[in-house]
Amino acid sequence: MSPRTPADFVLPDPAAVRTVRSADGAELNVEEYGPAGAPLVVLAHGWTCSTAFWAPVVNRLAADFRVVAYDQRGHGRSPAPAGADGYSTAKLADDLEAVLAATVPAGRRAVVAGHSMGGMTVMAAGDRPGVADRTAANLLVNTGPGALVAELAVLPPAVRAERLRRFLHRRILRSRLPLGPVTALTRAALKYATMGPATPADRVDACARVVHACPAKVRFHWAGVLDTLDVHDGLARIAAPTAVVTGSRDRLTPPVHARRIAAALADPRGLLELSGTGHMSPVERPAEIAAEIRRLAALAAEAPPAAEAPPAAEAPPAVAVPPTAATTPLEETA
């Protein structure tokens, strides 16, 4: 018997639902929540997820923000590409640019939050003027710019041989097998691989149902993109203020990725590690993710208009995220 669905995992009724066409004609399902005219937030989900994944965060923001969430191509209600050429980081960037053009009016900007592959989407679009012009700030959550297989920590430490670890991790990542029904065994496997040990059973179950809904073919094709991912160039070109969030128990994109991202950002605005949290921070710790989005929105609201902004050399220093009982900042590495 499945645990009861958490109340915050039920999306509110959308204020609008639309289909946005990307540059190659791909159709993207886009859902909007919250009052029209409110500050804008755009959410990009990760591999094997959908707009439903963001429900706990949407429910914490929709009273005060116009929240836009879209299904990445092949996920949720967005149709899968017809062929393998429809899967690439360039296509992810195209899709984000199309969604922003359709939902962010000219002259306005949004806080863009990307989780996992959604964060990679933001980095891949780092050199797109059409994205920069509509972005007030970014939040990159549980993500990495490259070398994902090399840093995966799904296998236990007992498997020490580096080549063997990479081989087995690649086989896990690129599996063609369907995930099948959600069972006690598959919930346990998902929790081990993607969540912290203290994650409640109902949240694990709700997340598993989102992940299992992703078609095996779509999961496989996007895994091939992730296997060879390299969005470092785009990351270096992100000009908007950007904060980073990681989980101390993230096995898929361990905290080393967050440090690398923060070091490469032109305008870093905080690097936050959520203690005991795995890869699914928006599900495991939605209050902290929503709070970071609110913090970035407040920073963006206080910033001078673009024409009056100081030169890059005079930009303000990064804003440190103060530790709380729920969060632990990363220690600097030597």
DRENDO-1510 file (C-alpha; in Angstrom, 1 decimal, always signed):
<recs>
REC; n; res; u; v; w
REC; 1; MET; +0.0; +0.0; +0.0 .
REC; 2; SER; +1.4; +3.4; -1.0 .
REC; 3; PRO; +1.8; +6.1; +1.6 .
REC; 4; ARG; -0.7; +9.0; +1.4 .
REC; 5; THR; +0.3; +11.8; -1.0 .
REC; 6; PRO; +1.7; +14.8; +1.0 .
REC; 7; ALA; -0.7; +17.8; +0.8 .
REC; 8; ASP; +1.9; +20.1; -0.7 .
REC; 9; PHE; +2.5; +17.6; -3.5 .
REC; 10; VAL; -0.8; +18.4; -5.1 .
REC; 11; LEU; -0.4; +21.3; -7.6 .
REC; 12; PRO; -2.9; +24.1; -7.2 .
REC; 13; ASP; -5.3; +24.9; -10.1 .
REC; 14; PRO; -3.2; +26.6; -12.8 .
REC; 15; ALA; -4.1; +30.2; -13.7 .
REC; 16; ALA; -3.1; +29.3; -17.3 .
REC; 17; VAL; -2.0; +26.3; -19.4 .
REC; 18; ARG; -0.4; +26.8; -22.8 .
REC; 19; THR; +1.6; +25.0; -25.4 .
REC; 20; VAL; +4.8; +26.8; -26.4 .
REC; 21; ARG; +6.7; +25.8; -29.6 .
REC; 22; SER; +10.4; +25.7; -29.5 .
REC; 23; ALA; +12.8; +26.6; -32.3 .
REC; 24; ASP; +12.5; +23.2; -34.0 .
REC; 25; GLY; +8.8; +23.0; -33.5 .
REC; 26; ALA; +8.8; +20.9; -30.4 .
REC; 27; GLU; +5.7; +21.4; -28.2 .
REC; 28; LEU; +6.2; +22.2; -24.6 .
REC; 29; ASN; +3.5; +22.1; -21.9 .
REC; 30; VAL; +3.7; +25.2; -19.8 .
REC; 31; GLU; +1.6; +25.9; -16.7 .
REC; 32; GLU; +1.3; +29.1; -14.8 .
REC; 33; TYR; +0.3; +29.6; -11.2 .
REC; 34; GLY; -0.4; +32.7; -9.0 .
REC; 35; PRO; -1.6; +36.2; -9.7 .
REC; 36; ALA; -1.0; +37.9; -13.0 .
REC; 37; GLY; +1.4; +40.9; -12.7 .
REC; 38; ALA; +3.2; +39.4; -9.7 .
REC; 39; PRO; +7.0; +38.9; -9.7 .
REC; 40; LEU; +7.9; +36.1; -12.1 .
REC; 41; VAL; +9.5; +32.8; -11.4 .
REC; 42; VAL; +10.3; +30.2; -14.0 .
REC; 43; LEU; +11.0; +26.6; -13.0 .
REC; 44; ALA; +12.9; +24.0; -15.1 .
REC; 45; HIS; +12.8; +20.4; -13.7 .
REC; 46; GLY; +15.3; +17.7; -14.0 .
REC; 47; TRP; +15.8; +14.4; -15.8 .
REC; 48; THR; +12.9; +12.0; -15.5 .
REC; 49; CYS; +10.7; +14.6; -13.7 .
REC; 50; SER; +7.9; +16.9; -14.7 .
REC; 51; THR; +6.0; +20.0; -13.6 .
REC; 52; ALA; +4.5; +17.9; -10.8 .
REC; 53; PHE; +8.0; +17.6; -9.2 .
REC; 54; TRP; +7.9; +21.3; -8.4 .
REC; 55; ALA; +4.5; +21.1; -6.6 .
REC; 56; PRO; +5.9; +21.6; -3.0 .
REC; 57; VAL; +7.8; +24.7; -4.2 .
REC; 58; VAL; +4.9; +26.1; -6.3 .
REC; 59; ASN; +2.6; +25.8; -3.3 .
REC; 60; ARG; +5.0; +27.9; -1.3 .
REC; 61; LEU; +5.3; +30.6; -3.9 .
REC; 62; ALA; +2.0; +30.9; -5.8 .
REC; 63; ALA; +0.4; +33.3; -3.4 .
REC; 64; ASP; +3.0; +36.0; -4.1 .
REC; 65; PHE; +4.5; +35.1; -7.5 .
REC; 66; ARG; +3.5; +34.3; -11.0 .
REC; 67; VAL; +5.1; +30.8; -11.2 .
REC; 68; VAL; +5.8; +29.3; -14.6 .
REC; 69; ALA; +6.6; +25.6; -14.7 .
REC; 70; TYR; +7.2; +23.7; -17.9 .
REC; 71; ASP; +7.7; +20.0; -18.9 .
REC; 72; GLN; +11.0; +19.5; -20.6 .
REC; 73; ARG; +10.6; +17.8; -24.0 .
REC; 74; GLY; +9.6; +14.2; -23.6 .
REC; 75; HIS; +8.6; +14.6; -20.0 .
REC; 76; GLY; +5.2; +15.1; -18.5 .
REC; 77; ARG; +2.8; +16.5; -21.1 .
REC; 78; SER; +5.5; +17.6; -23.5 .
REC; 79; PRO; +5.7; +15.1; -26.4 .
REC; 80; ALA; +9.0; +13.2; -27.0 .
REC; 81; PRO; +11.2; +14.2; -29.9 .
REC; 82; ALA; +10.8; +12.1; -33.0 .
REC; 83; GLY; +14.4; +11.2; -33.3 .
REC; 84; ALA; +17.7; +11.2; -31.4 .
REC; 85; ASP; +18.6; +14.6; -32.8 .
REC; 86; GLY; +15.9; +16.1; -30.7 .
REC; 87; TYR; +17.9; +15.5; -27.5 .
REC; 88; SER; +20.8; +17.9; -26.8 .
REC; 89; THR; +21.9; +20.7; -24.5 .
REC; 90; ALA; +21.3; +23.1; -27.4 .
REC; 91; LYS; +17.7; +21.9; -27.6 .
REC; 92; LEU; +17.3; +22.4; -23.8 .
REC; 93; ALA; +18.5; +26.0; -24.2 .
REC; 94; ASP; +16.1; +26.5; -27.2 .
REC; 95; ASP; +13.2; +25.4; -25.0 .
REC; 96; LEU; +14.0; +27.6; -22.1 .
REC; 97; GLU; +14.4; +30.6; -24.5 .
REC; 98; ALA; +11.0; +29.8; -26.0 .
REC; 99; VAL; +9.3; +29.5; -22.7 .
REC; 100; LEU; +10.8; +32.8; -21.4 .
REC; 101; ALA; +9.8; +34.6; -24.6 .
REC; 102; ALA; +6.2; +33.3; -24.3 .
REC; 103; THR; +5.7; +33.9; -20.5 .
REC; 104; VAL; +7.9; +36.9; -19.6 .
REC; 105; PRO; +6.6; +40.1; -21.1 .
REC; 106; ALA; +9.1; +42.5; -22.8 .
REC; 107; GLY; +10.7; +44.7; -20.2 .
REC; 108; ARG; +10.2; +42.3; -17.4 .
REC; 109; ARG; +12.5; +39.6; -16.0 .
REC; 110; ALA; +12.1; +36.4; -14.0 .
REC; 111; VAL; +14.0; +34.5; -11.4 .
REC; 112; VAL; +14.8; +31.2; -13.2 .
REC; 113; ALA; +15.3; +28.1; -11.0 .
REC; 114; GLY; +16.7; +24.9; -12.5 .
REC; 115; HIS; +17.0; +21.6; -10.8 .
REC; 116; SER; +19.5; +18.9; -12.0 .
REC; 117; MET; +19.0; +18.8; -15.8 .
REC; 118; GLY; +17.0; +22.0; -15.4 .
REC; 119; GLY; +20.1; +23.7; -14.0 .
REC; 120; MET; +22.1; +22.3; -16.9 .
REC; 121; THR; +19.5; +23.9; -19.1 .
REC; 122; VAL; +20.2; +27.3; -17.5 .
REC; 123; MET; +23.9; +26.8; -17.9 .
REC; 124; ALA; +23.5; +25.7; -21.6 .
REC; 125; ALA; +21.6; +28.9; -22.3 .
REC; 126; GLY; +24.2; +31.1; -20.6 .
REC; 127; ASP; +25.2; +32.7; -23.8 .
REC; 128; ARG; +21.7; +33.4; -25.1 .
REC; 129; PRO; +20.7; +37.1; -25.2 .
REC; 130; GLY; +17.1; +36.1; -25.4 .
REC; 131; VAL; +17.5; +34.3; -22.1 .
REC; 132; ALA; +19.7; +37.0; -20.4 .
REC; 133; ASP; +17.2; +39.8; -21.3 .
REC; 134; ARG; +14.4; +38.0; -19.4 .
REC; 135; THR; +16.4; +36.7; -16.4 .
REC; 136; ALA; +16.7; +38.7; -13.2 .
REC; 137; ALA; +18.5; +36.0; -11.3 .
REC; 138; ASN; +19.1; +32.2; -11.3 .
REC; 139; LEU; +19.0; +29.4; -8.8 .
REC; 140; LEU; +20.9; +26.3; -9.7 .
REC; 141; VAL; +19.8; +23.3; -7.6 .
REC; 142; ASN; +21.5; +19.9; -7.4 .
REC; 143; THR; +23.2; +20.2; -10.7 .
REC; 144; GLY; +26.6; +20.1; -12.5 .
REC; 145; PRO; +28.3; +21.5; -15.6 .
REC; 146; GLY; +30.0; +18.2; -16.7 .
REC; 147; ALA; +32.0; +15.1; -15.7 .
REC; 148; LEU; +28.8; +13.7; -14.2 .
REC; 149; VAL; +29.7; +10.0; -14.6 .
REC; 150; ALA; +33.2; +10.6; -13.0 .
REC; 151; GLU; +31.6; +12.1; -9.9 .
REC; 152; LEU; +28.6; +9.8; -9.5 .
REC; 153; ALA; +28.5; +8.2; -6.0 .
REC; 154; VAL; +25.6; +5.7; -6.4 .
REC; 155; LEU; +27.8; +2.7; -6.0 .
REC; 156; PRO; +29.1; +1.9; -2.5 .
REC; 157; PRO; +32.7; +2.9; -1.6 .
REC; 158; ALA; +33.6; -0.8; -1.6 .
REC; 159; VAL; +33.7; -0.6; -5.4 .
REC; 160; ARG; +37.0; +1.3; -5.5 .
REC; 161; ALA; +38.5; +0.7; -9.0 .
REC; 162; GLU; +37.9; +3.9; -10.9 .
REC; 163; ARG; +37.4; +2.3; -14.3 .
REC; 164; LEU; +35.0; -0.2; -12.9 .
REC; 165; ARG; +33.1; +2.5; -11.1 .
REC; 166; ARG; +32.7; +4.6; -14.2 .
REC; 167; PHE; +31.7; +1.6; -16.3 .
REC; 168; LEU; +29.0; +0.5; -13.8 .
REC; 169; HIS; +27.8; +4.1; -13.2 .
REC; 170; ARG; +27.4; +4.5; -17.0 .
REC; 171; ARG; +25.4; +1.3; -17.3 .
REC; 172; ILE; +23.1; +2.5; -14.5 .
REC; 173; LEU; +22.7; +5.9; -16.0 .
REC; 174; ARG; +22.0; +4.7; -19.6 .
REC; 175; SER; +19.8; +1.7; -18.7 .
REC; 176; ARG; +17.0; +1.0; -21.2 .
REC; 177; LEU; +14.9; -1.0; -18.8 .
REC; 178; PRO; +11.5; +0.4; -17.9 .
REC; 179; LEU; +11.1; +1.3; -14.2 .
REC; 180; GLY; +7.8; -0.5; -13.9 .
REC; 181; PRO; +5.3; +0.0; -11.2 .
REC; 182; VAL; +6.1; +1.8; -7.9 .
REC; 183; THR; +6.8; -0.8; -5.3 .
REC; 184; ALA; +8.4; -1.0; -1.9 .
REC; 185; LEU; +11.6; -2.2; -3.6 .
REC; 186; THR; +11.7; +0.6; -6.2 .
REC; 187; ARG; +10.9; +3.2; -3.6 .
REC; 188; ALA; +13.8; +2.0; -1.5 .
REC; 189; ALA; +16.1; +2.1; -4.6 .
REC; 190; LEU; +15.0; +5.6; -5.5 .
REC; 191; LYS; +15.5; +6.8; -2.0 .
REC; 192; TYR; +19.0; +5.3; -1.8 .
REC; 193; ALA; +20.1; +6.8; -5.1 .
REC; 194; THR; +18.4; +10.2; -4.9 .
REC; 195; MET; +17.4; +11.2; -1.4 .
REC; 196; GLY; +18.7; +11.7; +2.1 .
REC; 197; PRO; +18.1; +8.9; +4.6 .
REC; 198; ALA; +15.6; +11.0; +6.7 .
REC; 199; THR; +13.3; +11.7; +3.8 .
REC; 200; PRO; +9.7; +10.7; +4.8 .
REC; 201; ALA; +8.1; +7.7; +3.1 .
REC; 202; ASP; +5.3; +9.8; +1.6 .
REC; 203; ARG; +7.7; +12.2; -0.1 .
REC; 204; VAL; +9.7; +9.3; -1.5 .
REC; 205; ASP; +6.5; +7.7; -2.9 .
REC; 206; ALA; +5.3; +10.9; -4.5 .
REC; 207; CYS; +8.6; +11.5; -6.1 .
REC; 208; ALA; +8.8; +7.9; -7.3 .
REC; 209; ARG; +5.5; +8.2; -9.1 .
REC; 210; VAL; +6.8; +11.3; -10.9 .
REC; 211; VAL; +10.0; +9.6; -11.9 .
REC; 212; HIS; +8.4; +6.3; -13.0 .
REC; 213; ALA; +6.1; +8.2; -15.3 .
REC; 214; CYS; +9.0; +9.1; -17.5 .
REC; 215; PRO; +9.1; +6.9; -20.6 .
REC; 216; ALA; +12.1; +4.6; -20.7 .
REC; 217; LYS; +13.0; +5.8; -24.2 .
REC; 218; VAL; +13.1; +9.4; -23.1 .
REC; 219; ARG; +15.0; +8.5; -20.0 .
REC; 220; PHE; +17.6; +6.7; -22.1 .
REC; 221; HIS; +18.1; +9.4; -24.7 .
REC; 222; TRP; +18.5; +12.2; -22.1 .
REC; 223; ALA; +20.9; +9.9; -20.2 .
REC; 224; GLY; +23.1; +9.9; -23.3 .
REC; 225; VAL; +23.2; +13.7; -23.2 .
REC; 226; LEU; +24.1; +13.7; -19.5 .
REC; 227; ASP; +26.8; +11.2; -20.1 .
REC; 228; THR; +28.7; +13.6; -22.3 .
REC; 229; LEU; +27.5; +16.8; -20.7 .
REC; 230; ASP; +29.8; +19.9; -21.0 .
REC; 231; VAL; +28.1; +23.3; -20.4 .
REC; 232; HIS; +31.1; +25.0; -18.8 .
REC; 233; ASP; +31.2; +27.6; -21.6 .
REC; 234; GLY; +27.6; +28.6; -21.0 .
REC; 235; LEU; +28.1; +28.7; -17.3 .
REC; 236; ALA; +31.0; +31.2; -17.6 .
REC; 237; ARG; +28.8; +33.5; -19.7 .
REC; 238; ILE; +25.9; +33.7; -17.2 .
REC; 239; ALA; +25.7; +37.4; -16.2 .
REC; 240; ALA; +22.7; +37.4; -13.9 .
REC; 241; PRO; +23.1; +37.1; -10.1 .
REC; 242; THR; +23.1; +33.3; -9.5 .
REC; 243; ALA; +22.9; +31.2; -6.3 .
REC; 244; VAL; +23.7; +27.5; -6.0 .
REC; 245; VAL; +22.1; +24.8; -3.8 .
REC; 246; THR; +23.4; +21.3; -3.1 .
REC; 247; GLY; +22.7; +18.5; -0.8 .
REC; 248; SER; +25.3; +17.0; +1.5 .
REC; 249; ARG; +24.0; +13.5; +0.6 .
REC; 250; ASP; +23.6; +14.1; -3.1 .
REC; 251; ARG; +24.9; +10.9; -4.9 .
REC; 252; LEU; +24.0; +12.1; -8.5 .
REC; 253; THR; +25.6; +15.6; -8.5 .
REC; 254; PRO; +27.7; +15.6; -5.3 .
REC; 255; PRO; +28.7; +18.9; -3.7 .
REC; 256; VAL; +31.9; +19.1; -5.7 .
REC; 257; HIS; +29.8; +20.3; -8.6 .
REC; 258; ALA; +28.3; +23.1; -6.6 .
REC; 259; ARG; +31.7; +24.4; -5.7 .
REC; 260; ARG; +32.9; +24.3; -9.3 .
REC; 261; ILE; +29.8; +26.2; -10.4 .
REC; 262; ALA; +30.1; +28.8; -7.8 .
REC; 263; ALA; +33.8; +29.3; -8.7 .
REC; 264; ALA; +32.9; +29.9; -12.3 .
REC; 265; LEU; +30.0; +32.3; -11.9 .
REC; 266; ALA; +30.5; +36.0; -12.9 .
REC; 267; ASP; +28.0; +37.1; -10.1 .
REC; 268; PRO; +27.8; +34.4; -7.4 .
REC; 269; ARG; +25.1; +35.1; -4.8 .
REC; 270; GLY; +25.5; +32.3; -2.3 .
REC; 271; LEU; +26.3; +28.6; -2.2 .
REC; 272; LEU; +24.1; +26.6; +0.2 .
REC; 273; GLU; +24.5; +23.0; +1.3 .
REC; 274; LEU; +21.4; +21.4; +2.8 .
REC; 275; SER; +22.6; +19.0; +5.5 .
REC; 276; GLY; +21.4; +15.4; +5.1 .
REC; 277; THR; +19.7; +16.1; +1.8 .
REC; 278; GLY; +20.1; +14.1; -1.4 .
REC; 279; HIS; +19.5; +15.0; -5.0 .
REC; 280; MET; +15.9; +16.0; -4.8 .
REC; 281; SER; +16.1; +19.1; -2.7 .
REC; 282; PRO; +12.9; +20.7; -4.1 .
REC; 283; VAL; +11.0; +17.7; -2.7 .
REC; 284; GLU; +13.1; +17.0; +0.4 .
REC; 285; ARG; +13.5; +20.7; +1.5 .
REC; 286; PRO; +11.0; +22.8; -0.5 .
REC; 287; ALA; +10.8; +25.5; +2.2 .
REC; 288; GLU; +14.5; +26.2; +1.8 .
REC; 289; ILE; +14.3; +26.2; -2.0 .
REC; 290; ALA; +11.3; +28.6; -2.0 .
REC; 291; ALA; +13.2; +30.8; +0.5 .
REC; 292; GLU; +16.2; +31.0; -1.8 .
REC; 293; ILE; +13.9; +32.0; -4.7 .
REC; 294; ARG; +12.4; +34.7; -2.6 .
REC; 295; ARG; +15.8; +35.9; -1.6 .
REC; 296; LEU; +16.9; +36.2; -5.2 .
REC; 297; ALA; +13.7; +38.0; -6.1 .
REC; 298; ALA; +14.3; +40.5; -3.4 .
REC; 299; LEU; +17.9; +41.1; -4.5 .
REC; 300; ALA; +16.7; +41.6; -8.1 .
REC; 301; ALA; +14.0; +44.0; -7.0 .
REC; 302; GLU; +16.6; +46.1; -5.2 .
REC; 303; ALA; +19.0; +46.2; -8.2 .
REC; 304; PRO; +19.2; +49.4; -10.3 .
REC; 305; PRO; +17.9; +49.3; -13.8 .
REC; 306; ALA; +20.2; +47.7; -16.4 .
REC; 307; ALA; +21.1; +51.0; -17.9 .
REC; 308; GLU; +22.3; +52.3; -14.5 .
REC; 309; ALA; +24.0; +49.1; -13.3 .
REC; 310; PRO; +27.7; +49.5; -12.3 .
REC; 311; PRO; +30.4; +48.1; -14.6 .
REC; 312; ALA; +31.2; +44.4; -14.1 .
REC; 313; ALA; +34.5; +45.3; -12.3 .
REC; 314; GLU; +32.5; +47.2; -9.7 .
REC; 315; ALA; +29.9; +44.6; -9.1 .
REC; 316; PRO; +29.0; +43.9; -5.4 .
REC; 317; PRO; +30.7; +41.0; -3.8 .
REC; 318; ALA; +28.9; +37.6; -3.4 .
REC; 319; VAL; +26.3; +37.4; -0.8 .
REC; 320; ALA; +27.0; +34.7; +1.8 .
REC; 321; VAL; +24.1; +32.6; +2.9 .
REC; 322; PRO; +23.9; +32.6; +6.7 .
REC; 323; PRO; +23.8; +29.2; +8.4 .
REC; 324; THR; +20.6; +28.1; +10.1 .
REC; 325; ALA; +19.5; +25.1; +12.0 .
REC; 326; ALA; +18.2; +23.6; +8.7 .
REC; 327; THR; +21.2; +24.5; +6.5 .
REC; 328; THR; +24.9; +24.2; +6.5 .
REC; 329; PRO; +27.2; +26.3; +4.3 .
REC; 330; LEU; +29.9; +24.4; +2.4 .
REC; 331; GLU; +33.4; +24.7; +3.7 .
REC; 332; GLU; +36.0; +26.1; +1.3 .
REC; 333; THR; +38.3; +23.6; -0.2 .
REC; 334; ALA; +42.0; +24.1; -0.2 .
</recs>
